[in-house]
């Protein structure tokens, strides 16, 4: 076992990546499907573009992108 764990829990079809800069973690979630899917957040996060706060289950539309800051 490599000790790896997912950045955030998501439905199938979402590509997730994480980057850290200046002590902040940025999480990119990209829906690769043409139908809505869910991202499940354990902690409150902020949309890095709109400053909207998200927590719990977040629906991501088809081919949409979410850029969160933790």
N, CA, C and O atoms as a CHARMM CRD file, in Angstrom:
* protein
*
  280
    1    1 UNK  N      0.83100  -1.17200   0.00000 PROA 1      0.00000
    2    1 UNK  CA     0.00000   0.00000   0.00000 PROA 1      0.00000
    3    1 UNK  C      0.88100   1.24400   0.00000 PROA 1      0.00000
    4    1 UNK  O      1.85700   1.30800   0.74800 PROA 1      0.00000
    5    2 UNK  N      0.55300   2.22400  -0.82200 PROA 2      0.00000
    6    2 UNK  CA     1.36900   3.41600  -0.97600 PROA 2      0.00000
    7    2 UNK  C      0.98600   4.54500  -0.02600 PROA 2      0.00000
    8    2 UNK  O      1.70900   5.53600   0.06900 PROA 2      0.00000
    9    3 UNK  N     -0.12300   4.41700   0.67100 PROA 3      0.00000
   10    3 UNK  CA    -0.54900   5.47200   1.58900 PROA 3      0.00000
   11    3 UNK  C     -1.17500   6.66100   0.88700 PROA 3      0.00000
   12    3 UNK  O     -1.21500   7.75600   1.44700 PROA 3      0.00000
   13    4 UNK  N     -1.66200   6.46700  -0.32600 PROA 4      0.00000
   14    4 UNK  CA    -2.29800   7.54300  -1.06900 PROA 4      0.00000
   15    4 UNK  C     -3.76900   7.65700  -0.69300 PROA 4      0.00000
   16    4 UNK  O     -4.42300   6.65500  -0.40800 PROA 4      0.00000
   17    5 UNK  N     -4.28000   8.87000  -0.69500 PROA 5      0.00000
   18    5 UNK  CA    -5.69700   9.07700  -0.45000 PROA 5      0.00000
   19    5 UNK  C     -6.19800  10.15000  -1.41000 PROA 5      0.00000
   20    5 UNK  O     -5.42900  11.01500  -1.83100 PROA 5      0.00000
   21    6 UNK  N     -7.49000  10.09900  -1.76100 PROA 6      0.00000
   22    6 UNK  CA    -8.01400  11.08200  -2.71200 PROA 6      0.00000
   23    6 UNK  C     -8.00200  12.49800  -2.12700 PROA 6      0.00000
   24    6 UNK  O     -8.12100  12.67900  -0.91500 PROA 6      0.00000
   25    7 UNK  N     -7.86100  13.47900  -2.98900 PROA 7      0.00000
   26    7 UNK  CA    -7.87300  14.88000  -2.58200 PROA 7      0.00000
   27    7 UNK  C     -9.26000  15.23900  -2.04700 PROA 7      0.00000
   28    7 UNK  O     -9.38600  15.82000  -0.96800 PROA 7      0.00000
   29    8 UNK  N    -10.28900  14.89200  -2.80300 PROA 8      0.00000
   30    8 UNK  CA   -11.68800  15.00300  -2.38200 PROA 8      0.00000
   31    8 UNK  C    -12.43500  13.81600  -2.97300 PROA 8      0.00000
   32    8 UNK  O    -12.00600  13.23300  -3.96800 PROA 8      0.00000
   33    9 UNK  N    -13.53600  13.47200  -2.36400 PROA 9      0.00000
   34    9 UNK  CA   -14.35400  12.36100  -2.84300 PROA 9      0.00000
   35    9 UNK  C    -15.23800  12.87600  -3.98400 PROA 9      0.00000
   36    9 UNK  O    -15.85700  13.93300  -3.86000 PROA 9      0.00000
   37   10 UNK  N    -15.29600  12.13300  -5.09100 PROA 10     0.00000
   38   10 UNK  CA   -16.06500  12.54900  -6.26300 PROA 10     0.00000
   39   10 UNK  C    -16.74700  11.35500  -6.90900 PROA 10     0.00000
   40   10 UNK  O    -16.37700  10.20600  -6.66600 PROA 10     0.00000
   41   11 UNK  N    -17.75500  11.63900  -7.74200 PROA 11     0.00000
   42   11 UNK  CA   -18.37800  10.61100  -8.56700 PROA 11     0.00000
   43   11 UNK  C    -17.41600  10.22800  -9.69700 PROA 11     0.00000
   44   11 UNK  O    -16.44400  10.93600  -9.96000 PROA 11     0.00000
   45   12 UNK  N    -17.69500   9.11100 -10.35600 PROA 12     0.00000
   46   12 UNK  CA   -16.90800   8.70900 -11.52200 PROA 12     0.00000
   47   12 UNK  C    -17.01200   9.77700 -12.60700 PROA 12     0.00000
   48   12 UNK  O    -18.06100  10.39700 -12.78300 PROA 12     0.00000
   49   13 UNK  N    -15.92500   9.98300 -13.32600 PROA 13     0.00000
   50   13 UNK  CA   -15.93000  10.91700 -14.44300 PROA 13     0.00000
   51   13 UNK  C    -15.35600  12.28100 -14.11900 PROA 13     0.00000
   52   13 UNK  O    -15.35300  13.16500 -14.97600 PROA 13     0.00000
   53   14 UNK  N    -14.86700  12.47500 -12.89100 PROA 14     0.00000
   54   14 UNK  CA   -14.27800  13.75800 -12.52100 PROA 14     0.00000
   55   14 UNK  C    -12.76900  13.60000 -12.37500 PROA 14     0.00000
   56   14 UNK  O    -12.28500  12.67700 -11.72100 PROA 14     0.00000
   57   15 UNK  N    -12.04400  14.51400 -12.99400 PROA 15     0.00000
   58   15 UNK  CA   -10.59900  14.57800 -12.86800 PROA 15     0.00000
   59   15 UNK  C    -10.28300  15.58600 -11.77200 PROA 15     0.00000
   60   15 UNK  O    -10.75900  16.72000 -11.82800 PROA 15     0.00000
   61   16 UNK  N     -9.48500  15.19700 -10.76900 PROA 16     0.00000
   62   16 UNK  CA    -9.16100  16.07600  -9.64200 PROA 16     0.00000
   63   16 UNK  C     -7.64700  16.23300  -9.54200 PROA 16     0.00000
   64   16 UNK  O     -6.88900  15.26900  -9.65100 PROA 16     0.00000
   65   17 UNK  N     -7.23500  17.47700  -9.33100 PROA 17     0.00000
   66   17 UNK  CA    -5.82100  17.78900  -9.16100 PROA 17     0.00000
   67   17 UNK  C     -5.68300  18.80000  -8.03400 PROA 17     0.00000
   68   17 UNK  O     -6.60400  19.57300  -7.77000 PROA 17     0.00000
   69   18 UNK  N     -4.54100  18.79600  -7.37400 PROA 18     0.00000
   70   18 UNK  CA    -4.30600  19.70500  -6.25500 PROA 18     0.00000
   71   18 UNK  C     -2.93000  20.33900  -6.39300 PROA 18     0.00000
   72   18 UNK  O     -1.96100  19.67600  -6.76400 PROA 18     0.00000
   73   19 UNK  N     -2.85600  21.62200  -6.09100 PROA 19     0.00000
   74   19 UNK  CA    -1.59700  22.35400  -6.08700 PROA 19     0.00000
   75   19 UNK  C     -1.53600  23.20600  -4.82100 PROA 19     0.00000
   76   19 UNK  O     -2.56900  23.66700  -4.33600 PROA 19     0.00000
   77   20 UNK  N     -0.33000  23.41900  -4.28200 PROA 20     0.00000
   78   20 UNK  CA    -0.15900  24.25100  -3.09300 PROA 20     0.00000
   79   20 UNK  C      0.74400  25.42400  -3.44600 PROA 20     0.00000
   80   20 UNK  O      1.80700  25.25400  -4.04400 PROA 20     0.00000
   81   21 UNK  N      0.29100  26.64200  -3.05600 PROA 21     0.00000
   82   21 UNK  CA     1.08200  27.84600  -3.28000 PROA 21     0.00000
   83   21 UNK  C      0.84000  28.81400  -2.13900 PROA 21     0.00000
   84   21 UNK  O     -0.30500  29.07700  -1.77100 PROA 21     0.00000
   85   22 UNK  N      1.90600  29.33800  -1.58300 PROA 22     0.00000
   86   22 UNK  CA     1.83400  30.30900  -0.49300 PROA 22     0.00000
   87   22 UNK  C      0.97900  29.80900   0.67100 PROA 22     0.00000
   88   22 UNK  O      0.23900  30.58000   1.28300 PROA 22     0.00000
   89   23 UNK  N      1.08700  28.51900   0.96800 PROA 23     0.00000
   90   23 UNK  CA     0.36900  27.94400   2.09800 PROA 23     0.00000
   91   23 UNK  C     -1.09000  27.62200   1.85200 PROA 23     0.00000
   92   23 UNK  O     -1.77300  27.15100   2.76200 PROA 23     0.00000
   93   24 UNK  N     -1.59200  27.86200   0.64400 PROA 24     0.00000
   94   24 UNK  CA    -2.98000  27.55100   0.30400 PROA 24     0.00000
   95   24 UNK  C     -3.02200  26.38900  -0.67500 PROA 24     0.00000
   96   24 UNK  O     -2.19800  26.30300  -1.58600 PROA 24     0.00000
   97   25 UNK  N     -3.98500  25.49700  -0.48200 PROA 25     0.00000
   98   25 UNK  CA    -4.16700  24.38000  -1.40600 PROA 25     0.00000
   99   25 UNK  C     -5.28200  24.72400  -2.38100 PROA 25     0.00000
  100   25 UNK  O     -6.37600  25.11400  -1.97400 PROA 25     0.00000
  101   26 UNK  N     -5.00000  24.57900  -3.67100 PROA 26     0.00000
  102   26 UNK  CA    -5.97900  24.81000  -4.72300 PROA 26     0.00000
  103   26 UNK  C     -6.36000  23.46100  -5.31600 PROA 26     0.00000
  104   26 UNK  O     -5.49900  22.67000  -5.70300 PROA 26     0.00000
  105   27 UNK  N     -7.66200  23.21100  -5.38100 PROA 27     0.00000
  106   27 UNK  CA    -8.17600  21.94200  -5.88400 PROA 27     0.00000
  107   27 UNK  C     -8.96800  22.21200  -7.15500 PROA 27     0.00000
  108   27 UNK  O     -9.88300  23.03600  -7.16900 PROA 27     0.00000
  109   28 UNK  N     -8.60700  21.51200  -8.21300 PROA 28     0.00000
  110   28 UNK  CA    -9.27100  21.64400  -9.50000 PROA 28     0.00000
  111   28 UNK  C    -10.08700  20.37800  -9.74100 PROA 28     0.00000
  112   28 UNK  O     -9.54200  19.27500  -9.71800 PROA 28     0.00000
  113   29 UNK  N    -11.39200  20.53100  -9.97100 PROA 29     0.00000
  114   29 UNK  CA   -12.26300  19.40200 -10.28000 PROA 29     0.00000
  115   29 UNK  C    -12.86200  19.64700 -11.66400 PROA 29     0.00000
  116   29 UNK  O    -13.52800  20.65800 -11.88700 PROA 29     0.00000
  117   30 UNK  N    -12.62400  18.71900 -12.58900 PROA 30     0.00000
  118   30 UNK  CA   -13.08300  18.85800 -13.97000 PROA 30     0.00000
  119   30 UNK  C    -14.02500  17.69900 -14.28200 PROA 30     0.00000
  120   30 UNK  O    -13.63700  16.53300 -14.20100 PROA 30     0.00000
  121   31 UNK  N    -15.26200  18.02800 -14.63700 PROA 31     0.00000
  122   31 UNK  CA   -16.22900  17.00100 -15.02500 PROA 31     0.00000
  123   31 UNK  C    -15.96200  16.61900 -16.48100 PROA 31     0.00000
  124   31 UNK  O    -16.13600  17.44300 -17.37900 PROA 31     0.00000
  125   32 UNK  N    -15.54900  15.39800 -16.71400 PROA 32     0.00000
  126   32 UNK  CA   -15.22500  14.91700 -18.05200 PROA 32     0.00000
  127   32 UNK  C    -16.43200  14.29700 -18.75500 PROA 32     0.00000
  128   32 UNK  O    -16.30300  13.76600 -19.85800 PROA 32     0.00000
  129   33 UNK  N    -17.59600  14.36200 -18.12600 PROA 33     0.00000
  130   33 UNK  CA   -18.81900  13.79300 -18.69400 PROA 33     0.00000
  131   33 UNK  C    -19.76200  14.90500 -19.13900 PROA 33     0.00000
  132   33 UNK  O    -19.59600  16.05900 -18.74500 PROA 33     0.00000
  133   34 UNK  N    -20.74600  14.56000 -19.95700 PROA 34     0.00000
  134   34 UNK  CA   -21.71600  15.55700 -20.41500 PROA 34     0.00000
  135   34 UNK  C    -22.93500  15.65200 -19.49800 PROA 34     0.00000
  136   34 UNK  O    -23.88700  16.37200 -19.79700 PROA 34     0.00000
  137   35 UNK  N    -22.90300  14.92900 -18.39300 PROA 35     0.00000
  138   35 UNK  CA   -23.99500  14.95300 -17.42200 PROA 35     0.00000
  139   35 UNK  C    -23.47800  15.43600 -16.06700 PROA 35     0.00000
  140   35 UNK  O    -22.28400  15.32200 -15.79000 PROA 35     0.00000
  141   36 UNK  N    -24.35900  15.97300 -15.21700 PROA 36     0.00000
  142   36 UNK  CA   -23.91900  16.45100 -13.89700 PROA 36     0.00000
  143   36 UNK  C    -23.37800  15.31700 -13.02300 PROA 36     0.00000
  144   36 UNK  O    -23.85200  14.18300 -13.09000 PROA 36     0.00000
  145   37 UNK  N    -22.38800  15.64200 -12.21200 PROA 37     0.00000
  146   37 UNK  CA   -21.80100  14.71700 -11.24600 PROA 37     0.00000
  147   37 UNK  C    -21.58800  15.47100  -9.93800 PROA 37     0.00000
  148   37 UNK  O    -21.74200  16.69100  -9.88800 PROA 37     0.00000
  149   38 UNK  N    -21.23400  14.74700  -8.88700 PROA 38     0.00000
  150   38 UNK  CA   -21.09300  15.36400  -7.56800 PROA 38     0.00000
  151   38 UNK  C    -19.66600  15.32900  -7.04800 PROA 38     0.00000
  152   38 UNK  O    -18.91100  14.38600  -7.28700 PROA 38     0.00000
  153   39 UNK  N    -19.32000  16.40000  -6.32100 PROA 39     0.00000
  154   39 UNK  CA   -18.08700  16.49800  -5.56400 PROA 39     0.00000
  155   39 UNK  C    -18.50600  16.54200  -4.10800 PROA 39     0.00000
  156   39 UNK  O    -19.40600  17.30100  -3.74800 PROA 39     0.00000
  157   40 UNK  N    -17.86700  15.73900  -3.26100 PROA 40     0.00000
  158   40 UNK  CA   -18.23700  15.65500  -1.84700 PROA 40     0.00000
  159   40 UNK  C    -17.12700  16.29200  -1.00200 PROA 40     0.00000
  160   40 UNK  O    -16.00400  15.79100  -0.95100 PROA 40     0.00000
  161   41 UNK  N    -17.46000  17.39300  -0.34700 PROA 41     0.00000
  162   41 UNK  CA   -16.47100  18.13100   0.43400 PROA 41     0.00000
  163   41 UNK  C    -16.66500  17.87500   1.92000 PROA 41     0.00000
  164   41 UNK  O    -17.76200  18.05900   2.44900 PROA 41     0.00000
  165   42 UNK  N    -15.60500  17.45200   2.59100 PROA 42     0.00000
  166   42 UNK  CA   -15.66200  17.24000   4.03700 PROA 42     0.00000
  167   42 UNK  C    -15.50000  18.55100   4.79500 PROA 42     0.00000
  168   42 UNK  O    -16.03700  18.70500   5.89200 PROA 42     0.00000
  169   43 UNK  N    -14.76100  19.50000   4.21400 PROA 43     0.00000
  170   43 UNK  CA   -14.51000  20.80100   4.83100 PROA 43     0.00000
  171   43 UNK  C    -15.10200  21.89700   3.95300 PROA 43     0.00000
  172   43 UNK  O    -15.31500  21.69700   2.75700 PROA 43     0.00000
  173   44 UNK  N    -15.36400  23.04500   4.54900 PROA 44     0.00000
  174   44 UNK  CA   -15.80000  24.19300   3.76400 PROA 44     0.00000
  175   44 UNK  C    -14.63100  24.68100   2.91600 PROA 44     0.00000
  176   44 UNK  O    -13.50400  24.78900   3.39900 PROA 44     0.00000
  177   45 UNK  N    -14.91000  24.97400   1.64700 PROA 45     0.00000
  178   45 UNK  CA   -13.89500  25.48300   0.72900 PROA 45     0.00000
  179   45 UNK  C    -14.46000  26.69700   0.00600 PROA 45     0.00000
  180   45 UNK  O    -15.67300  26.90000  -0.04100 PROA 45     0.00000
  181   46 UNK  N    -13.56800  27.49700  -0.55500 PROA 46     0.00000
  182   46 UNK  CA   -13.96200  28.71600  -1.23900 PROA 46     0.00000
  183   46 UNK  C    -13.61700  28.60700  -2.71500 PROA 46     0.00000
  184   46 UNK  O    -12.52000  28.18000  -3.07600 PROA 46     0.00000
  185   47 UNK  N    -14.57500  29.00300  -3.57700 PROA 47     0.00000
  186   47 UNK  CA   -14.31700  29.05800  -5.00800 PROA 47     0.00000
  187   47 UNK  C    -13.25000  30.11500  -5.24800 PROA 47     0.00000
  188   47 UNK  O    -13.43100  31.27400  -4.87200 PROA 47     0.00000
  189   48 UNK  N    -12.14600  29.73300  -5.86500 PROA 48     0.00000
  190   48 UNK  CA   -11.01500  30.63300  -6.04400 PROA 48     0.00000
  191   48 UNK  C    -11.30800  31.76600  -7.01900 PROA 48     0.00000
  192   48 UNK  O    -10.55400  32.73800  -7.06800 PROA 48     0.00000
  193   49 UNK  N    -12.37800  31.66600  -7.79000 PROA 49     0.00000
  194   49 UNK  CA   -12.71300  32.71000  -8.76000 PROA 49     0.00000
  195   49 UNK  C    -13.82100  33.62200  -8.23700 PROA 49     0.00000
  196   49 UNK  O    -13.73400  34.84200  -8.37400 PROA 49     0.00000
  197   50 UNK  N    -14.87400  33.03200  -7.63100 PROA 50     0.00000
  198   50 UNK  CA   -16.04200  33.82300  -7.22200 PROA 50     0.00000
  199   50 UNK  C    -16.10000  34.11400  -5.72300 PROA 50     0.00000
  200   50 UNK  O    -16.92000  34.92800  -5.29800 PROA 50     0.00000
  201   51 UNK  N    -15.26300  33.48200  -4.91800 PROA 51     0.00000
  202   51 UNK  CA   -15.26500  33.59200  -3.45000 PROA 51     0.00000
  203   51 UNK  C    -16.50200  32.98000  -2.79900 PROA 51     0.00000
  204   51 UNK  O    -16.73300  33.18500  -1.60800 PROA 51     0.00000
  205   52 UNK  N    -17.30200  32.23100  -3.56200 PROA 52     0.00000
  206   52 UNK  CA   -18.47000  31.54800  -2.99800 PROA 52     0.00000
  207   52 UNK  C    -17.99300  30.39200  -2.12300 PROA 52     0.00000
  208   52 UNK  O    -17.04700  29.68600  -2.47300 PROA 52     0.00000
  209   53 UNK  N    -18.66000  30.20500  -0.97500 PROA 53     0.00000
  210   53 UNK  CA   -18.29000  29.11500  -0.06800 PROA 53     0.00000
  211   53 UNK  C    -19.08700  27.85600  -0.40900 PROA 53     0.00000
  212   53 UNK  O    -20.28800  27.91900  -0.67400 PROA 53     0.00000
  213   54 UNK  N    -18.40400  26.72300  -0.39900 PROA 54     0.00000
  214   54 UNK  CA   -19.02100  25.42700  -0.67100 PROA 54     0.00000
  215   54 UNK  C    -18.72400  24.46900   0.47200 PROA 54     0.00000
  216   54 UNK  O    -17.65800  24.52000   1.08600 PROA 54     0.00000
  217   55 UNK  N    -19.68800  23.59300   0.74800 PROA 55     0.00000
  218   55 UNK  CA   -19.47700  22.49000   1.68800 PROA 55     0.00000
  219   55 UNK  C    -20.47600  21.39800   1.35300 PROA 55     0.00000
  220   55 UNK  O    -21.45500  21.63300   0.64400 PROA 55     0.00000
  221   56 UNK  N    -20.22300  20.20300   1.86700 PROA 56     0.00000
  222   56 UNK  CA   -21.12900  19.08500   1.60100 PROA 56     0.00000
  223   56 UNK  C    -21.05100  18.63400   0.15100 PROA 56     0.00000
  224   56 UNK  O    -19.96300  18.56700  -0.42100 PROA 56     0.00000
  225   57 UNK  N    -22.19500  18.32400  -0.44600 PROA 57     0.00000
  226   57 UNK  CA   -22.26000  17.84100  -1.82300 PROA 57     0.00000
  227   57 UNK  C    -22.42500  19.01800  -2.77900 PROA 57     0.00000
  228   57 UNK  O    -23.31800  19.84800  -2.61100 PROA 57     0.00000
  229   58 UNK  N    -21.55500  19.07900  -3.78200 PROA 58     0.00000
  230   58 UNK  CA   -21.60700  20.13700  -4.78700 PROA 58     0.00000
  231   58 UNK  C    -21.82900  19.48700  -6.14600 PROA 58     0.00000
  232   58 UNK  O    -21.05300  18.62400  -6.55500 PROA 58     0.00000
  233   59 UNK  N    -22.89100  19.90000  -6.85500 PROA 59     0.00000
  234   59 UNK  CA   -23.16600  19.38800  -8.20200 PROA 59     0.00000
  235   59 UNK  C    -22.31100  20.14200  -9.20400 PROA 59     0.00000
  236   59 UNK  O    -22.22100  21.36900  -9.16800 PROA 59     0.00000
  237   60 UNK  N    -21.69200  19.39900 -10.08600 PROA 60     0.00000
  238   60 UNK  CA   -20.85300  19.97700 -11.13200 PROA 60     0.00000
  239   60 UNK  C    -21.47100  19.61500 -12.47800 PROA 60     0.00000
  240   60 UNK  O    -21.55800  18.43700 -12.82300 PROA 60     0.00000
  241   61 UNK  N    -21.90500  20.62600 -13.24400 PROA 61     0.00000
  242   61 UNK  CA   -22.56000  20.39100 -14.53200 PROA 61     0.00000
  243   61 UNK  C    -21.62300  19.70400 -15.51900 PROA 61     0.00000
  244   61 UNK  O    -20.41100  19.64600 -15.31200 PROA 61     0.00000
  245   62 UNK  N    -22.21100  19.18500 -16.59500 PROA 62     0.00000
  246   62 UNK  CA   -21.43600  18.51500 -17.62800 PROA 62     0.00000
  247   62 UNK  C    -20.32800  19.39100 -18.17100 PROA 62     0.00000
  248   62 UNK  O    -20.56300  20.55200 -18.50700 PROA 62     0.00000
  249   63 UNK  N    -19.12400  18.85300 -18.26200 PROA 63     0.00000
  250   63 UNK  CA   -17.92900  19.52000 -18.77900 PROA 63     0.00000
  251   63 UNK  C    -17.58700  20.81500 -18.03400 PROA 63     0.00000
  252   63 UNK  O    -16.91800  21.68800 -18.58800 PROA 63     0.00000
  253   64 UNK  N    -18.03800  20.94400 -16.79400 PROA 64     0.00000
  254   64 UNK  CA   -17.77400  22.14100 -16.00100 PROA 64     0.00000
  255   64 UNK  C    -16.51000  21.95200 -15.16100 PROA 64     0.00000
  256   64 UNK  O    -16.02800  20.83400 -14.98400 PROA 64     0.00000
  257   65 UNK  N    -15.98600  23.06100 -14.65200 PROA 65     0.00000
  258   65 UNK  CA   -14.76700  23.06700 -13.83800 PROA 65     0.00000
  259   65 UNK  C    -15.02700  23.81700 -12.54600 PROA 65     0.00000
  260   65 UNK  O    -15.72000  24.83400 -12.53600 PROA 65     0.00000
  261   66 UNK  N    -14.47000  23.31100 -11.45800 PROA 66     0.00000
  262   66 UNK  CA   -14.56400  23.96500 -10.16000 PROA 66     0.00000
  263   66 UNK  C    -13.14500  24.13600  -9.62900 PROA 66     0.00000
  264   66 UNK  O    -12.37900  23.17400  -9.57400 PROA 66     0.00000
  265   67 UNK  N    -12.79400  25.36600  -9.23700 PROA 67     0.00000
  266   67 UNK  CA   -11.46400  25.63300  -8.68300 PROA 67     0.00000
  267   67 UNK  C    -11.65700  26.12200  -7.25900 PROA 67     0.00000
  268   67 UNK  O    -12.12900  27.23500  -7.02400 PROA 67     0.00000
  269   68 UNK  N    -11.28500  25.27600  -6.31900 PROA 68     0.00000
  270   68 UNK  CA   -11.50800  25.55800  -4.89600 PROA 68     0.00000
  271   68 UNK  C    -10.20900  25.85700  -4.18000 PROA 68     0.00000
  272   68 UNK  O     -9.13300  25.42000  -4.58700 PROA 68     0.00000
  273   69 UNK  N    -10.33500  26.60900  -3.10800 PROA 69     0.00000
  274   69 UNK  CA    -9.18800  26.93100  -2.26200 PROA 69     0.00000
  275   69 UNK  C     -9.47000  26.43900  -0.85100 PROA 69     0.00000
  276   69 UNK  O    -10.53600  26.69200  -0.28900 PROA 69     0.00000
  277   70 UNK  N     -8.49600  25.73100  -0.29000 PROA 70     0.00000
  278   70 UNK  CA    -8.64000  25.24300   1.09500 PROA 70     0.00000
  279   70 UNK  C     -7.62000  25.92200   1.94700 PROA 70     0.00000
  280   70 UNK  O     -7.55300  25.66800   3.15000 PROA 70     0.00000
